[in-house]
Amino acid sequence: MAEVTIAKAYRNDVRISTRKVQIVLDLIRGKEANVAVGILKNTRKSASEYAIKILKEAMANAENNFGMDKEKLYVCECFATPGTTMKRVMPRAQGRAFRILKRTSHITICVKEKE
C-alpha cells in the first residue's frame, strides 16, 4: 500500500477574525488547486488575499519537497482556528471604557495529489 503524502502550509496570527476566514475556505475545500486559486482571485473578501498566499505556499511545498505534480493537486483540507486576541480600550462617555477585541486566526491549507 502506497503512503499518501499531504503538503501543508499555514500562517499563524493573521489579523482577521476566524469567522471571516472560514467563509472563504469553505469555497475552496475539495477543489483542484488551480481552480481554487481562480476562485480566490475572484472573491471579494479580505480573507481571500491570505488564502491565496497560503494555498500557493502549500502548492510549492508539494512540488519542491514531495515531488508532486502541480496539475494533479487538490485542496484536501483547509481550516482556520482562533489565534491570540489583542485587547484594546475605547474611551466612552462619562469616563467609561469599552473593550475592543482584535481577533486573529491560524490558517492551515493542505493539498494532496489525485490518483
N, CA, C and O atoms as a MOPAC input file, in Angstrom:
PM7 MOZYME 1SCF
protein

 N      0.83700 1    -1.18700 1     0.00000 1
 C      0.00000 1     0.00000 1     0.00000 1
 C      0.88100 1     1.24900 1     0.00000 1
 O      1.78100 1     1.38400 1     0.82900 1
 N      0.61300 1     2.15700 1    -0.93600 1
 C      1.41400 1     3.37300 1    -1.07100 1
 C      1.02900 1     4.38700 1     0.00300 1
 O     -0.14000 1     4.53700 1     0.35700 1
 N      2.03900 1     5.06800 1     0.50200 1
 C      1.79000 1     6.08000 1     1.52500 1
 C      1.29900 1     7.36500 1     0.87500 1
 O      1.86400 1     7.82800 1    -0.11700 1
 N      0.25500 1     7.92900 1     1.43700 1
 C     -0.31600 1     9.15400 1     0.90100 1
 C      0.36800 1    10.33700 1     1.57900 1
 O      0.38000 1    10.43400 1     2.80600 1
 N      0.94100 1    11.23900 1     0.77300 1
 C      1.61400 1    12.40300 1     1.32900 1
 C      0.72000 1    13.62800 1     1.18200 1
 O      0.03400 1    13.81400 1     0.17700 1
 N      0.75400 1    14.43100 1     2.19400 1
 C     -0.02400 1    15.66800 1     2.22200 1
 C      0.94700 1    16.81600 1     2.44100 1
 O      1.76700 1    16.77900 1     3.35800 1
 N      0.84900 1    17.84000 1     1.59200 1
 C      1.68000 1    19.03000 1     1.75400 1
 C      0.86500 1    20.10100 1     2.46400 1
 O     -0.27400 1    20.38000 1     2.09100 1
 N      1.45700 1    20.69300 1     3.48200 1
 C      0.76300 1    21.69000 1     4.29900 1
 C      1.43400 1    23.04100 1     4.18100 1
 O      2.62100 1    23.15300 1     3.87500 1
 N      0.63400 1    24.06400 1     4.43400 1
 C      1.16000 1    25.41200 1     4.63400 1
 C      0.24100 1    26.09800 1     5.62300 1
 O     -0.97800 1    25.93500 1     5.57000 1
 N      0.82300 1    26.85700 1     6.51500 1
 C     -0.00500 1    27.55300 1     7.49100 1
 C      0.59700 1    28.89900 1     7.84200 1
 O      1.79400 1    29.13500 1     7.67700 1
 N     -0.25600 1    29.76200 1     8.32300 1
 C      0.16100 1    31.08600 1     8.76700 1
 C     -0.50700 1    31.34300 1    10.10900 1
 O     -1.72100 1    31.18400 1    10.24000 1
 N      0.26500 1    31.73300 1    11.09200 1
 C     -0.25900 1    31.96500 1    12.43200 1
 C     -0.47600 1    33.45000 1    12.69800 1
 O      0.23400 1    34.30100 1    12.16100 1
 N     -1.45000 1    33.74200 1    13.52100 1
 C     -1.75600 1    35.09800 1    13.98000 1
 C     -1.97900 1    36.08400 1    12.83600 1
 O     -1.39300 1    37.16600 1    12.81000 1
 N     -2.82900 1    35.69400 1    11.89700 1
 C     -3.23300 1    36.58200 1    10.81800 1
 C     -4.28600 1    37.52800 1    11.38600 1
 O     -5.20400 1    37.08200 1    12.07300 1
 N     -4.17000 1    38.81900 1    11.11300 1
 C     -5.03100 1    39.82300 1    11.74500 1
 C     -6.39900 1    39.91400 1    11.06400 1
 O     -6.74600 1    40.93800 1    10.47500 1
 N     -7.16300 1    38.83300 1    11.15400 1
 C     -8.52800 1    38.80000 1    10.64200 1
 C     -9.26700 1    37.75000 1    11.46900 1
 O     -8.66800 1    36.76300 1    11.89600 1
 N    -10.55200 1    37.95500 1    11.69600 1
 C    -11.27500 1    37.03200 1    12.57000 1
 C    -11.49300 1    35.68300 1    11.87700 1
 O    -11.54500 1    35.60100 1    10.65000 1
 N    -11.61600 1    34.65500 1    12.66800 1
 C    -11.74700 1    33.28700 1    12.16300 1
 C    -13.02800 1    33.09800 1    11.36700 1
 O    -13.03800 1    32.36700 1    10.37700 1
 N    -14.09100 1    33.73400 1    11.78000 1
 C    -15.37700 1    33.58400 1    11.08800 1
 C    -15.29600 1    34.07400 1     9.65100 1
 O    -15.88700 1    33.47500 1     8.75300 1
 N    -14.56300 1    35.16700 1     9.43200 1
 C    -14.42700 1    35.71900 1     8.08400 1
 C    -13.58800 1    34.80200 1     7.19800 1
 O    -13.85800 1    34.67200 1     6.00300 1
 N    -12.57600 1    34.17000 1     7.77800 1
 C    -11.70500 1    33.27900 1     7.01100 1
 C    -12.44300 1    31.99500 1     6.63700 1
 O    -12.27200 1    31.48300 1     5.53000 1
 N    -13.26200 1    31.47000 1     7.55200 1
 C    -13.95500 1    30.21200 1     7.29400 1
 C    -14.89300 1    30.30900 1     6.10000 1
 O    -15.06400 1    29.32900 1     5.37500 1
 N    -15.49900 1    31.46100 1     5.88100 1
 C    -16.38200 1    31.66200 1     4.73300 1
 C    -15.61700 1    31.44100 1     3.43300 1
 O    -16.11500 1    30.79100 1     2.51400 1
 N    -14.40400 1    31.98500 1     3.36300 1
 C    -13.58700 1    31.86500 1     2.15100 1
 C    -13.06300 1    30.44300 1     1.98900 1
 O    -13.03900 1    29.91900 1     0.87600 1
 N    -12.64300 1    29.81300 1     3.08300 1
 C    -12.08600 1    28.46400 1     2.99000 1
 C    -13.14200 1    27.44000 1     2.58100 1
 O    -12.81200 1    26.43500 1     1.95200 1
 N    -14.41200 1    27.68300 1     2.93000 1
 C    -15.48500 1    26.77800 1     2.52100 1
 C    -15.65100 1    26.75900 1     1.00800 1
 O    -16.12300 1    25.76900 1     0.44800 1
 N    -15.26700 1    27.85000 1     0.33800 1
 C    -15.40100 1    27.92100 1    -1.11900 1
 C    -14.42500 1    26.99300 1    -1.84400 1
 O    -14.73600 1    26.48500 1    -2.92100 1
 N    -13.24400 1    26.76900 1    -1.25300 1
 C    -12.19800 1    26.04400 1    -1.98100 1
 C    -11.99100 1    24.61200 1    -1.50400 1
 O    -11.24400 1    23.86200 1    -2.13200 1
 N    -12.62900 1    24.21700 1    -0.41600 1
 C    -12.41000 1    22.87300 1     0.13000 1
 C    -12.83300 1    21.81100 1    -0.87800 1
 O    -13.97200 1    21.82200 1    -1.34600 1
 N    -11.91700 1    20.88400 1    -1.22000 1
 C    -12.20900 1    19.79500 1    -2.13700 1
 C    -11.99500 1    20.12500 1    -3.60100 1
 O    -12.13200 1    19.24400 1    -4.44900 1
 N    -11.66300 1    21.37200 1    -3.92500 1
 C    -11.47400 1    21.78200 1    -5.32100 1
 C    -10.02900 1    21.52500 1    -5.76200 1
 O     -9.13200 1    21.37400 1    -4.93200 1
 N     -9.82200 1    21.47800 1    -7.07900 1
 C     -8.46100 1    21.39300 1    -7.59800 1
 C     -7.72200 1    22.67600 1    -7.23700 1
 O     -8.33400 1    23.73700 1    -7.11200 1
 N     -6.42400 1    22.57700 1    -7.07200 1
 C     -5.64100 1    23.71300 1    -6.57700 1
 C     -5.67400 1    24.89500 1    -7.54400 1
 O     -5.81700 1    26.04100 1    -7.11900 1
 N     -5.54100 1    24.62200 1    -8.84600 1
 C     -5.55800 1    25.71800 1    -9.81600 1
 C     -6.92200 1    26.38400 1    -9.87200 1
 O     -7.01500 1    27.60400 1   -10.01100 1
 N     -7.98000 1    25.59200 1    -9.76500 1
 C     -9.34400 1    26.13800 1    -9.74700 1
 C     -9.55500 1    26.96000 1    -8.47600 1
 O    -10.18800 1    28.01500 1    -8.51200 1
 N     -9.02500 1    26.47900 1    -7.35900 1
 C     -9.16700 1    27.18000 1    -6.08500 1
 C     -8.48900 1    28.54700 1    -6.13100 1
 O     -9.01500 1    29.51700 1    -5.58500 1
 N     -7.32900 1    28.63300 1    -6.77700 1
 C     -6.64500 1    29.92400 1    -6.91000 1
 C     -7.51000 1    30.88500 1    -7.72000 1
 O     -7.62100 1    32.06100 1    -7.37500 1
 N     -8.12500 1    30.38700 1    -8.79800 1
 C     -9.01200 1    31.22100 1    -9.60400 1
 C    -10.22300 1    31.70200 1    -8.83200 1
 O    -10.63400 1    32.85500 1    -8.96200 1
 N    -10.79400 1    30.81800 1    -8.02800 1
 C    -11.95600 1    31.19800 1    -7.20800 1
 C    -11.55700 1    32.29000 1    -6.21700 1
 O    -12.28400 1    33.26800 1    -6.04200 1
 N    -10.40500 1    32.12500 1    -5.57000 1
 C     -9.97300 1    33.09900 1    -4.57300 1
 C     -9.63700 1    34.45100 1    -5.19900 1
 O     -9.88500 1    35.49200 1    -4.59000 1
 N     -9.07800 1    34.44500 1    -6.40600 1
 C     -8.76000 1    35.71200 1    -7.07200 1
 C    -10.01300 1    36.50700 1    -7.41100 1
 O     -9.97200 1    37.73600 1    -7.47000 1
 N    -11.12500 1    35.81700 1    -7.63300 1
 C    -12.37200 1    36.48700 1    -7.99900 1
 C    -13.33100 1    36.64400 1    -6.83000 1
 O    -14.48800 1    37.01400 1    -7.02900 1
 N    -12.87500 1    36.37100 1    -5.62200 1
 C    -13.70500 1    36.52900 1    -4.42800 1
 C    -13.38400 1    37.86000 1    -3.77600 1
 O    -12.22400 1    38.15600 1    -3.48800 1
 N    -14.40500 1    38.65500 1    -3.54600 1
 C    -14.20600 1    39.97700 1    -2.96400 1
 C    -14.34000 1    39.92500 1    -1.44700 1
 O    -15.24500 1    40.52600 1    -0.86800 1
 N    -13.43300 1    39.20300 1    -0.81900 1
 C    -13.35500 1    39.13000 1     0.63600 1
 C    -11.90900 1    39.40000 1     1.02100 1
 O    -10.99000 1    39.00600 1     0.30300 1
 N    -11.70500 1    40.06700 1     2.14500 1
 C    -10.33600 1    40.38600 1     2.54700 1
 C     -9.54600 1    39.13300 1     2.91800 1
 O     -8.31800 1    39.12400 1     2.82100 1
 N    -10.23300 1    38.09000 1     3.33600 1
 C     -9.54600 1    36.85300 1     3.71200 1
 C     -8.98800 1    36.11100 1     2.50800 1
 O     -8.10300 1    35.26900 1     2.66300 1
 N     -9.48500 1    36.40600 1     1.30900 1
 C     -9.02000 1    35.68400 1     0.12700 1
 C     -7.55300 1    35.99500 1    -0.19500 1
 O     -6.85800 1    35.15700 1    -0.76900 1
 N     -7.08000 1    37.19500 1     0.17100 1
 C     -5.65900 1    37.52300 1    -0.03900 1
 C     -4.76400 1    36.56600 1     0.74200 1
 O     -3.80300 1    36.02000 1     0.19900 1
 N     -5.08600 1    36.36700 1     2.01700 1
 C     -4.29800 1    35.47400 1     2.85700 1
 C     -4.40100 1    34.03200 1     2.35300 1
 O     -3.41200 1    33.30000 1     2.33200 1
 N     -5.60700 1    33.63600 1     1.94900 1
 C     -5.81800 1    32.26000 1     1.49600 1
 C     -5.03500 1    31.96800 1     0.21700 1
 O     -4.49700 1    30.87100 1     0.06300 1
 N     -4.96400 1    32.93700 1    -0.70500 1
 C     -4.18800 1    32.74100 1    -1.94200 1
 C     -2.71500 1    32.50800 1    -1.60600 1
 O     -2.09000 1    31.58800 1    -2.13400 1
 N     -2.16300 1    33.34900 1    -0.72100 1
 C     -0.75600 1    33.20800 1    -0.35500 1
 C     -0.47000 1    31.83900 1     0.24900 1
 O      0.51200 1    31.18600 1    -0.10600 1
 N     -1.33200 1    31.41200 1     1.16100 1
 C     -1.09500 1    30.14500 1     1.85600 1
 C     -1.28800 1    28.97300 1     0.90600 1
 O     -0.54400 1    27.99500 1     0.97800 1
 N     -2.28300 1    29.05500 1     0.00800 1
 C     -2.50500 1    27.98100 1    -0.96100 1
 C     -1.31700 1    27.84900 1    -1.91000 1
 O     -0.90000 1    26.73500 1    -2.22700 1
 N     -0.77500 1    28.96300 1    -2.36000 1
 C      0.39400 1    28.91200 1    -3.24400 1
 C      1.61500 1    28.34400 1    -2.50800 1
 O      2.42800 1    27.63900 1    -3.10500 1
 N      1.74200 1    28.65100 1    -1.22100 1
 C      2.82300 1    28.06700 1    -0.42400 1
 C      2.67100 1    26.55700 1    -0.32700 1
 O      3.65000 1    25.82100 1    -0.44700 1
 N      1.43900 1    26.09400 1    -0.10900 1
 C      1.19800 1    24.65600 1     0.00000 1
 C      1.49700 1    23.96000 1    -1.32700 1
 O      2.05100 1    22.86100 1    -1.34600 1
 N      1.12700 1    24.60600 1    -2.43900 1
 C      1.41800 1    24.02300 1    -3.76000 1
 C      2.92100 1    23.95700 1    -4.00200 1
 O      3.41600 1    22.96900 1    -4.54500 1
 N      3.64600 1    24.98700 1    -3.61000 1
 C      5.10100 1    24.99600 1    -3.77200 1
 C      5.75500 1    23.94200 1    -2.89100 1
 O      6.71300 1    23.29100 1    -3.30800 1
 N      5.24100 1    23.77000 1    -1.66200 1
 C      5.76500 1    22.72600 1    -0.78000 1
 C      5.55700 1    21.34700 1    -1.39100 1
 O      6.44800 1    20.49900 1    -1.33300 1
 N      4.38000 1    21.12100 1    -1.97900 1
 C      4.08500 1    19.82300 1    -2.59000 1
 C      5.02700 1    19.53500 1    -3.74700 1
 O      5.51300 1    18.41500 1    -3.90700 1
 N      5.27600 1    20.56000 1    -4.54700 1
 C      6.11800 1    20.37300 1    -5.72900 1
 C      7.59300 1    20.21200 1    -5.36200 1
 O      8.26500 1    19.32600 1    -5.89100 1
 N      8.10200 1    21.05300 1    -4.46500 1
 C      9.53100 1    21.06400 1    -4.16500 1
 C      9.94300 1    20.02000 1    -3.13100 1
 O     10.99700 1    19.39900 1    -3.26100 1
 N      9.11300 1    19.82400 1    -2.10100 1
 C      9.51100 1    18.92300 1    -1.01500 1
 C      9.10300 1    17.47500 1    -1.25900 1
 O      9.79800 1    16.55200 1    -0.83200 1
 N      7.97000 1    17.27100 1    -1.95000 1
 C      7.45800 1    15.91600 1    -2.11800 1
 C      7.44500 1    15.44400 1    -3.56800 1
 O      7.08700 1    14.29600 1    -3.82900 1
 N      7.82400 1    16.29800 1    -4.51600 1
 C      7.88200 1    15.91500 1    -5.91900 1
 C      6.53000 1    15.61000 1    -6.53500 1
 O      6.44600 1    14.79400 1    -7.45300 1
 N      5.47500 1    16.24000 1    -6.05800 1
 C      4.13700 1    16.01400 1    -6.61600 1
 C      3.95700 1    16.81200 1    -7.89400 1
 O      4.62600 1    17.82000 1    -8.11900 1
 N      3.03400 1    16.33700 1    -8.73100 1
 C      2.71700 1    17.02700 1    -9.97500 1
 C      1.78000 1    18.19000 1    -9.66800 1
 O      0.73700 1    18.00100 1    -9.04300 1
 N      2.14900 1    19.38800 1   -10.10600 1
 C      1.39000 1    20.60300 1    -9.78200 1
 C     -0.02500 1    20.57200 1   -10.35300 1
 O     -0.94100 1    21.15300 1    -9.76900 1
 N     -0.21100 1    19.90200 1   -11.48400 1
 C     -1.51800 1    19.87000 1   -12.14600 1
 C     -2.49800 1    18.91000 1   -11.47700 1
 O     -3.70600 1    19.02200 1   -11.68700 1
 N     -2.00000 1    17.97000 1   -10.67600 1
 C     -2.87300 1    16.96100 1   -10.05900 1
 C     -3.25800 1    17.30200 1    -8.62000 1
 O     -3.94000 1    16.51500 1    -7.96400 1
 N     -2.83400 1    18.45400 1    -8.12500 1
 C     -3.08200 1    18.80400 1    -6.72800 1
 C     -4.51800 1    19.26500 1    -6.50700 1
 O     -5.12400 1    19.89800 1    -7.37200 1
 N     -5.05200 1    18.93300 1    -5.32900 1
 C     -6.34600 1    19.45600 1    -4.91500 1
 C     -6.31300 1    19.76900 1    -3.42600 1
 O     -5.49100 1    19.22900 1    -2.68600 1
 N     -7.20600 1    20.63900 1    -2.99700 1
 C     -7.26500 1    21.06100 1    -1.59700 1
 C     -8.00500 1    19.98300 1    -0.82300 1
 O     -9.22200 1    19.84800 1    -0.95100 1
 N     -7.27800 1    19.21400 1    -0.02200 1
 C     -7.91200 1    18.12300 1     0.72300 1
 C     -8.41800 1    18.59200 1     2.08000 1
 O     -9.37000 1    18.02600 1     2.61700 1
 N     -7.79100 1    19.61800 1     2.63400 1
 C     -8.15300 1    20.05800 1     3.97500 1
 C     -7.79100 1    21.53300 1     4.11800 1
 O     -6.70600 1    21.95300 1     3.71700 1
 N     -8.69300 1    22.30700 1     4.68500 1
 C     -8.39100 1    23.70400 1     4.99400 1
 C     -9.25700 1    24.14200 1     6.16900 1
 O    -10.45500 1    23.86200 1     6.21100 1
 N     -8.64300 1    24.82300 1     7.10600 1
 C     -9.38400 1    25.25800 1     8.28300 1
 C     -8.71000 1    26.46800 1     8.90500 1
 O     -7.54200 1    26.76000 1     8.64600 1
 N     -9.48100 1    27.16400 1     9.73500 1
 C     -8.97100 1    28.31500 1    10.47200 1
 C     -9.36500 1    28.15800 1    11.93300 1
 O    -10.51600 1    27.85700 1    12.24900 1
 N     -8.40900 1    28.36200 1    12.80800 1
 C     -8.67100 1    28.28900 1    14.24100 1
 C     -8.34900 1    29.64500 1    14.86400 1
 O     -7.52300 1    30.38900 1    14.33500 1
 N     -8.99200 1    29.97200 1    15.98300 1
 C     -8.73000 1    31.28300 1    16.58900 1
 C     -7.32400 1    31.38100 1    17.16200 1
 O     -6.81200 1    30.44500 1    17.77600 1
 N     -6.72700 1    32.52100 1    16.94600 1
 C     -5.40600 1    32.79400 1    17.49300 1
 C     -5.52800 1    33.66800 1    18.72900 1
 O     -6.57300 1    33.70100 1    19.37900 1
 N     -4.45900 1    34.36900 1    19.04500 1
 C     -4.48700 1    35.25700 1    20.19800 1
 C     -5.38500 1    36.45200 1    19.91500 1
 O     -5.50400 1    36.89200 1    18.77200 1
 N     -6.01000 1    36.97000 1    20.95200 1
 C     -6.88800 1    38.12000 1    20.81200 1
 C     -6.22900 1    39.32000 1    21.48000 1
 O     -5.89000 1    39.28300 1    22.66200 1
 N     -6.05300 1    40.39200 1    20.69400 1
 C     -5.49200 1    41.61300 1    21.25900 1
 C     -6.63500 1    42.40400 1    21.89200 1
 O     -7.67700 1    42.61300 1    21.27100 1
 N     -6.43000 1    42.83400 1    23.11300 1
 C     -7.46800 1    43.58000 1    23.82200 1
 C     -7.08600 1    45.05500 1    23.85500 1
 O     -6.00100 1    45.42400 1    24.30300 1
 N     -7.99400 1    45.88100 1    23.37600 1
 C     -7.78200 1    47.32000 1    23.32200 1
 C     -8.92400 1    48.01500 1    24.05200 1
 O     -9.97800 1    47.42100 1    24.28100 1
 N     -8.70700 1    49.27800 1    24.41500 1
 C     -9.71000 1    50.03000 1    25.16000 1
 C    -10.14800 1    51.22700 1    24.32800 1
 O     -9.32500 1    51.94900 1    23.76600 1
 N    -11.47900 1    51.42600 1    24.26000 1
 C    -12.05600 1    52.57800 1    23.57200 1
 C    -12.68600 1    53.49800 1    24.62700 1
 O    -13.59500 1    53.07700 1    25.34200 1
 N    -12.22200 1    54.73000 1    24.73000 1
 C    -12.82400 1    55.63600 1    25.70500 1
 C    -14.26300 1    55.97200 1    25.32300 1
 O    -14.56900 1    56.21900 1    24.15700 1
 N    -15.13300 1    55.97600 1    26.31800 1
 C    -16.54800 1    56.29300 1    26.09400 1
 C    -16.96400 1    57.44300 1    27.01600 1
 O    -16.14300 1    57.99500 1    27.74800 1
 N    -18.22000 1    57.78300 1    26.96600 1
 C    -18.71800 1    58.92800 1    27.72300 1
 C    -18.63000 1    58.69700 1    29.23500 1
 O    -18.66700 1    57.56300 1    29.71200 1
 N    -18.51600 1    59.78700 1    29.95800 1
 C    -18.52000 1    59.81400 1    31.42100 1
 C    -17.39800 1    58.97700 1    32.03600 1
 O    -17.58300 1    58.36600 1    33.08900 1
 N    -16.24900 1    58.94900 1    31.38600 1
 C    -15.08200 1    58.28400 1    31.93500 1
 C    -15.07900 1    56.77400 1    31.84300 1
 O    -14.20700 1    56.11900 1    32.41300 1
 N    -16.04000 1    56.21500 1    31.13500 1
 C    -16.07900 1    54.75900 1    30.99200 1
 C    -15.11400 1    54.32000 1    29.89500 1
 O    -14.61400 1    55.13600 1    29.12100 1
 N    -14.86600 1    53.01400 1    29.84900 1
 C    -14.00800 1    52.45400 1    28.80800 1
 C    -14.62400 1    51.15600 1    28.32200 1
 O    -14.96900 1    50.29200 1    29.12800 1
 N    -14.76600 1    51.01100 1    27.01900 1
 C    -15.26900 1    49.78200 1    26.42300 1
 C    -14.09000 1    49.00400 1    25.86200 1
 O    -13.13000 1    49.58400 1    25.35600 1
 N    -14.17600 1    47.69400 1    25.95900 1
 C    -13.10700 1    46.84000 1    25.45700 1
 C    -13.36500 1    46.49100 1    23.99700 1
 O    -14.49100 1    46.17000 1    23.61600 1
 N    -12.31300 1    46.55400 1    23.18200 1
 C    -12.37800 1    46.13500 1    21.78700 1
 C    -11.49300 1    44.90200 1    21.64800 1
 O    -10.34100 1    44.90900 1    22.08400 1
 N    -12.02800 1    43.84400 1    21.04200 1
 C    -11.27500 1    42.61200 1    20.83400 1
 C    -10.82400 1    42.54000 1    19.38100 1
 O    -11.65000 1    42.46600 1    18.47200 1
 N     -9.53200 1    42.56300 1    19.16800 1
 C     -8.97900 1    42.44200 1    17.82100 1
 C     -8.53400 1    40.99800 1    17.65400 1
 O     -7.50500 1    40.58300 1    18.18600 1
 N     -9.32000 1    40.24900 1    16.91300 1
 C     -9.12100 1    38.80600 1    16.82300 1
 C     -8.11700 1    38.44400 1    15.73300 1
 O     -7.96400 1    39.16000 1    14.74400 1
 N     -7.43600 1    37.31500 1    15.93600 1
 C     -6.50000 1    36.79200 1    14.94300 1
 C     -6.85200 1    35.33700 1    14.64700 1
 O     -7.63400 1    34.71800 1    15.36900 1
 N     -6.26600 1    34.80200 1    13.58200 1
 C     -6.55900 1    33.43400 1    13.14100 1
 C     -5.27700 1    32.68800 1    12.81600 1
 O     -4.26900 1    33.28300 1    12.43600 1
 N     -5.33900 1    31.37900 1    12.97200 1
 C     -4.31000 1    30.48000 1    12.45600 1
 C     -4.94500 1    29.77300 1    11.26400 1
 O     -5.92300 1    29.04500 1    11.43300 1
 N     -4.40800 1    29.97300 1    10.06000 1
 C     -4.98300 1    29.41800 1     8.83200 1
 C     -4.09000 1    28.28200 1     8.34600 1
 O     -2.87400 1    28.44500 1     8.24900 1
 N     -4.69600 1    27.12000 1     8.03800 1
 C     -3.95900 1    25.95600 1     7.54200 1
 C     -4.63100 1    25.46200 1     6.26800 1
 O     -5.85200 1    25.31200 1     6.21600 1
 N     -3.82100 1    25.21000 1     5.23700 1
 C     -4.31900 1    24.64400 1     3.98100 1
 C     -3.43300 1    23.44200 1     3.63300 1
 O     -2.20600 1    23.54400 1     3.64300 1
 N     -4.07100 1    22.29200 1     3.32200 1
 C     -3.34800 1    21.07800 1     2.94100 1
 C     -3.74800 1    20.69200 1     1.52800 1
 O     -4.92100 1    20.76600 1     1.16200 1
 N     -2.76600 1    20.27900 1     0.73800 1
 C     -3.04500 1    19.80100 1    -0.62200 1
 C     -2.53900 1    18.36600 1    -0.76100 1
 O     -1.58600 1    17.95100 1    -0.10100 1
 N     -3.20100 1    17.63400 1    -1.63200 1
 C     -2.86700 1    16.24000 1    -1.87300 1
 C     -2.92300 1    15.99000 1    -3.38000 1
 O     -3.57900 1    16.72700 1    -4.11600 1
 N     -2.24200 1    14.96400 1    -3.82300 1
 C     -2.20700 1    14.63300 1    -5.24700 1
 C     -3.31500 1    13.60700 1    -5.55700 1
 O     -3.50700 1    12.63300 1    -4.82800 1
 N     -4.03200 1    13.86000 1    -6.65800 1
 C     -5.06000 1    12.90900 1    -7.07200 1
 C     -4.40900 1    11.67900 1    -7.68100 1
 O     -3.36500 1    11.76900 1    -8.32600 1
 N     -5.05200 1    10.50300 1    -7.46400 1
 C     -4.51500 1     9.26200 1    -8.02100 1
 C     -4.88000 1     9.16200 1    -9.48500 1
 O     -4.52200 1     8.18600 1   -10.14500 1

